[in-house]
């Protein structure tokens, strides 16, 4: 049996990575599959390619191959936090997963535009900055039916979002760790 894929989508700064990390901590056997790694590899290995990594012609085929391999190896759910706002690219990815017989549950985290913009400003990352009109446009795209199931994440903790996702999937989570223990654990992994 292959592991299910928990696909967590949404705008930059919404909390996808934090939610994925909490699900991973609380779901035995789970694995975080980070699509950014594929994009970085493609940029490093492809001469003269300078565009957005998801626009690389090999990104979707390689992602599908890697995901197909990973689900067979995983002992639990595969958790995929990624921002795919392009409707066509998203459709091709989801169709490709379905065509290969992979069980995927898609969740899109959303928040009001001002919340997303404030989070992006706090991140101070020039690679993930969207101007006001782009934030509004992306949120409008993400609210479409294609990106459903929607989860409002604005004022909610990543733990609450992870619990909602697990409940929707019928999965039992380990108890949440004390925030101080999470902090200590994260320090141990930085050496």
C-alpha positions in Angstrom: 0.0 0.0 0.0 1.3 3.5 -0.8 1.2 6.4 1.6 -1.4 9.2 1.1 -0.2 12.6 0.1 -1.2 15.6 2.2 -0.8 18.6 -0.2 -0.6 21.9 1.6 -0.9 24.9 -0.7 -1.5 28.6 -0.2 0.3 32.0 -0.5 3.8 32.6 0.7 3.9 33.4 4.4 0.6 31.6 5.3 2.1 28.9 7.5 2.4 25.9 5.1 5.8 24.9 6.3 4.9 25.3 10.0 1.8 23.3 9.6 3.7 20.6 7.7 6.3 20.4 10.4 3.6 20.0 13.1 1.8 17.3 11.1 5.2 15.5 10.7 5.9 15.7 14.4 2.5 14.4 15.4 1.9 11.8 12.6 4.0 8.6 13.1 5.9 7.5 10.0 5.1 10.8 8.1 7.6 12.4 5.8 8.0 16.0 4.6 8.5 16.1 0.8 9.9 19.6 0.0 9.4 20.6 -3.6 11.8 23.5 -3.2 14.6 21.0 -3.2 13.6 19.8 -6.7 13.5 23.4 -7.9 16.9 24.2 -6.4 18.4 21.1 -8.0 16.9 22.0 -11.4 18.3 25.5 -11.2 21.8 24.1 -10.3 21.8 21.4 -12.9 20.3 23.2 -15.9 22.6 25.5 -17.9 21.1 28.8 -18.8 17.8 28.3 -16.9 17.1 31.4 -14.8 13.3 31.4 -14.5 11.0 30.4 -11.6 11.8 26.7 -10.8 8.2 25.6 -11.2 8.2 26.9 -14.8 11.1 24.6 -15.7 9.8 22.0 -18.2 11.1 19.2 -16.1 9.7 20.3 -12.8 6.3 18.6 -13.0 7.6 15.3 -14.5 10.4 15.0 -12.0 8.1 15.9 -9.1 5.6 13.2 -10.2 8.4 10.6 -10.5 9.9 11.6 -7.1 6.5 11.6 -5.4 5.6 8.2 -6.9 8.8 6.8 -5.5 8.5 8.5 -2.1 4.9 7.3 -1.5 6.1 3.7 -1.9 8.9 4.2 0.5 7.1 6.1 3.2 5.7 4.5 6.4 3.0 7.1 6.7 1.6 10.2 5.0 3.8 12.3 2.6 3.4 16.0 3.5 4.0 18.4 0.7 4.0 22.1 1.6 4.2 24.2 -1.6 2.8 27.4 -3.2 1.4 26.6 -6.6 -0.7 29.5 -7.6 -0.7 28.9 -11.3 -4.0 27.2 -12.2 -2.7 25.4 -15.2 0.4 24.1 -13.4 -1.7 23.0 -10.4 -4.2 21.2 -12.7 -1.3 19.3 -14.4 0.2 18.3 -11.1 -3.0 17.1 -9.6 -4.0 15.2 -12.8 -0.6 13.6 -12.9 -0.9 12.4 -9.3 -4.3 11.0 -10.0 -3.3 9.4 -13.3 -0.5 7.6 -11.4 -2.9 6.3 -8.8 -1.6 8.4 -5.9 -4.0 9.3 -3.2 -3.7 13.0 -2.6 -5.7 15.3 -0.4 -5.3 19.0 -1.2 -5.6 21.8 1.3 -5.2 25.5 0.6 -4.5 27.8 3.6 -6.0 31.2 3.2 -6.1 34.5 5.2 -7.2 38.1 4.5 -4.8 40.0 2.2 -3.6 42.3 5.0 -2.6 39.3 7.1 -0.7 37.8 4.2 1.0 41.1 3.5 2.0 41.6 7.1 3.5 38.1 7.3 5.5 38.6 4.1 6.9 41.9 5.4 7.9 40.1 8.6 9.7 37.5 6.6 11.7 40.2 4.7 12.5 37.8 1.9 12.8 39.5 -1.4 12.1 36.2 -3.2 8.6 35.8 -1.7 7.4 39.4 -1.8 4.2 40.1 -3.6 2.9 43.6 -4.0 -0.6 44.4 -2.8 -2.4 43.8 -6.1 -0.5 40.4 -6.6 -1.6 39.3 -3.1 -5.2 40.1 -3.9 -4.9 38.3 -7.3 -3.3 35.2 -5.8 -5.8 35.0 -2.9 -8.6 35.3 -5.5 -7.0 32.4 -7.5 -6.6 30.3 -4.4 -10.2 30.8 -3.4 -11.4 29.1 -6.6 -12.9 25.6 -6.4 -9.9 24.0 -8.0 -7.8 24.8 -4.9 -10.4 23.5 -2.5 -10.4 22.3 0.4 -9.9 25.8 1.9 -8.8 26.3 5.5 -8.9 29.8 7.0 -5.5 30.3 8.6 -5.4 34.0 9.5 -5.7 34.0 13.3 -5.3 30.2 13.8 -2.2 28.5 15.1 -0.4 26.0 13.0 -1.3 23.3 15.6 -5.1 24.1 15.1 -4.7 23.9 11.3 -2.8 20.6 11.5 -5.5 19.2 13.8 -8.2 20.3 11.3 -6.3 18.6 8.4 -5.8 15.4 10.5 -9.5 15.3 11.5 -10.6 15.7 7.9 -8.4 12.8 6.9 -9.5 10.7 9.9 -5.9 10.5 11.2 -5.0 10.5 14.9 -2.3 12.9 16.0 0.1 12.4 18.8 -0.4 15.0 21.6 1.0 18.5 20.8 4.4 19.2 22.2 4.9 22.0 24.7 6.1 25.1 22.8 9.3 25.2 25.0 10.1 21.6 23.9 9.7 22.5 20.3 12.1 25.4 20.7 14.7 23.2 22.4 14.3 20.5 19.7 14.8 23.1 16.9 18.1 24.2 18.6 19.4 20.7 18.6 19.0 20.3 14.9 20.9 23.4 13.9 24.5 22.3 14.5 
